[in-house]
Amino acid sequence: MSLHLINLDCPSCGSAMRGEGFDTIFFCEHCGHAAVLQDEGLDPIESSALLPKAGRRVRQWRPAWRIEVDVKVYDRVRTGGRTTPGWEGRRVFFIPAFELPLDDLTRLSRALSEVAETVAEVPREPIHGGLLALDDALTLIRHILIGDEVRRSDMLASVMVDLEEVSRSLVALPFDTGKGRLKCAVTGTTIRHSVA
């Protein structure tokens, strides 16, 4: 077994990037740029921050993927075999990239993806906990889309969903903290999270 050490210096400014145990997503506290850990080293990626709603307190920032996809929903078959129309369109999803129970991850992703995005420069504060790979974020988007189709009132039996990634970036999400929970300062959604 060979060991390959990777330097965690910011690809943009050279400052040391800090993270937690299994982090693969890093934000530079000096310049605000983000990078994703790959086999060869840190790969820079576009980054921004979602602004909190007015009056909401921010005590912590956490990473998320911003993924724009072209969606095609087709072969919608209702119970009984009747085919119903599908749809196509471009959508933007925000997928939290830190460890969360699946139900909270799905609920927060839905809420963030329904909010109009107001972005700003990344804060020069610690943004840790990024460990959700892009492929896993795309799988969650597919899960959300299929769930949306199943929730429609037409008794769906089967459906096909195709995604094509258009763009990706990382965003810093603002949260208030307390009692093992995080409250999203963008959506107001409260999620369970034990990491302070």
C-alpha positions, 0 to 999 in steps of 0.5 A: 500500500502506498501513501500519497499525501496531498497538500491542503493549501488553497489553490487560489491564494496559497493559505492553509485550508482547514477541515474536519475529519473526513472533509473533501470540500474546503473553503479558504478562510483567507480568500473565500475560494473553494476546492474539492479534494481529488486524487491528484490534489485540490480542484478549485471550484466556483463559490458563493454564499446564500444570504440569510433572510433579514433578521435571522441570526447566523452563528455557523456556515456549512457547505452545499452544492449548487447544481443546475441541471436539465431535467427530462421526466418521461414515460409517466405511467399511471396505475392501470397503464395510462400514460400521462405527459412528462415535462422538461426544463432547467432547474437549480438545486441546493444540496447540503454537503455536510452530514445529515440524516437523509430525511433532513437532507431531503427536506432542507434540499427541497426548501433551499431549491424553492427559495430564490437565490440571493448570493454574495461573497463567501464569508471569511469564517470557518465553513467545515463539514463538506463531505458529500460527493457531487455524484451523491448530490446528483443522486439526491436530486433524482430522488427529489424529482421522483418523489415530486412525481410520486406526490402528484395526485394521478396515481403514478405507477412508473416514471423515467427521469434523466438529468444532465448537469449544466453547472456546479458550484459550492455555496456557504449556507448560513445557520443558527445553532442550538441544542443539537439542531441547526436552523437555516437562516435562508429558509427557516428549516430546522434540522438535527445536527450534533456537530457544533 
